[in-house]
């Protein structure tokens, strides 16, 4: 079992959601986050004053999946989130040791 965590641009969320649904993903968690990487923020103009925005708005997706589906999900996220510009995001894959569905008590693969 794996946990796929992806950081993407907010305006790409609907495209990514549709792509992963087509890849067979039944559920995901979405969080609004802020951060920066190589993009290093940007400057904005507000009431005539220029200021630096260090943390850019991003969206974090978390998907628990069986190991055999991971490559298909990564490909779906990568293709749907791609703009070709800096700040497209990152995908991280972690090992999941335990999963428990609280309502039924199902564990591991049955809980996903």
C-alpha positions in Angstrom: 0.0 0.0 0.0 1.2 3.5 -0.9 0.3 7.1 0.0 0.6 9.4 -3.0 1.0 13.1 -2.0 1.0 15.7 -4.8 1.4 19.4 -4.6 -0.1 21.2 -7.6 -1.2 24.6 -8.8 -4.8 25.4 -7.5 -6.3 26.1 -11.0 -5.3 22.5 -12.1 -7.3 20.8 -9.3 -10.4 20.0 -11.5 -8.2 18.7 -14.3 -6.3 16.4 -12.0 -9.4 15.2 -10.2 -11.0 14.2 -13.5 -7.8 12.5 -14.6 -7.4 10.4 -11.4 -11.1 9.5 -11.5 -10.5 8.1 -15.0 -7.5 6.2 -13.6 -9.7 4.5 -11.1 -9.2 6.5 -7.9 -12.2 6.3 -5.6 -11.2 8.9 -3.0 -8.7 11.6 -2.2 -8.1 14.3 0.4 -7.5 17.9 -0.7 -5.9 20.6 1.4 -5.1 24.2 0.6 -1.5 24.8 1.4 1.2 27.5 0.9 4.8 27.0 0.1 7.6 27.6 -2.4 10.4 25.7 -4.2 12.5 26.9 -7.0 9.8 29.4 -7.8 10.8 31.5 -4.7 7.6 33.4 -4.6 6.8 36.5 -6.6 6.2 40.3 -6.2 2.7 41.8 -6.2 1.4 45.4 -6.4 -1.2 46.5 -3.9 -2.4 50.1 -3.6 0.7 51.3 -5.4 3.1 49.4 -3.1 5.1 46.5 -4.3 5.7 43.6 -1.9 7.2 40.1 -2.0 4.9 37.1 -1.6 7.2 34.3 -0.4 4.6 31.5 0.1 2.5 30.7 -2.9 -0.9 29.1 -2.7 -0.9 25.4 -3.7 -3.2 22.4 -3.4 -2.1 19.2 -1.7 -3.7 15.9 -2.8 -3.4 12.7 -0.8 -4.4 9.4 -2.2 -4.1 6.0 -0.6 -3.7 3.2 -3.1 -2.6 -0.3 -3.7 1.0 -0.5 -5.0 0.0 -1.8 -8.4 -2.0 1.4 -9.2 0.7 3.9 -8.2 2.3 4.4 -11.6 -1.1 4.9 -13.3 -2.1 7.5 -10.7 1.3 9.3 -11.0 0.9 9.5 -14.8 -2.6 10.8 -14.5 -1.5 13.5 -12.0 1.6 14.4 -14.0 -0.2 14.8 -17.3 -3.2 16.8 -15.9 -1.1 19.1 -13.7 1.5 19.9 -16.4 1.8 23.5 -17.6 5.5 23.5 -18.6 6.2 26.4 -16.3 8.0 26.6 -13.0 5.8 25.7 -10.0 3.9 22.8 -11.6 4.5 20.9 -8.4 5.8 17.6 -7.0 4.6 14.1 -6.4 5.7 12.1 -3.4 5.1 8.4 -2.7 5.2 6.9 0.8 4.8 3.4 2.1 1.7 2.8 4.1 2.2 0.3 6.9 -1.4 0.2 8.3 -4.8 1.5 7.2 -8.0 1.2 9.2 -11.5 2.1 8.1 -13.0 3.5 11.3 -16.6 2.7 10.5 -16.2 -1.0 9.8 -12.9 -1.9 11.3 -11.6 -3.1 8.0 -7.8 -3.0 7.7 -5.1 -2.5 5.0 -6.1 -3.2 1.4 -9.8 -3.7 2.3 -9.8 -0.3 4.1 -8.6 1.5 1.0 
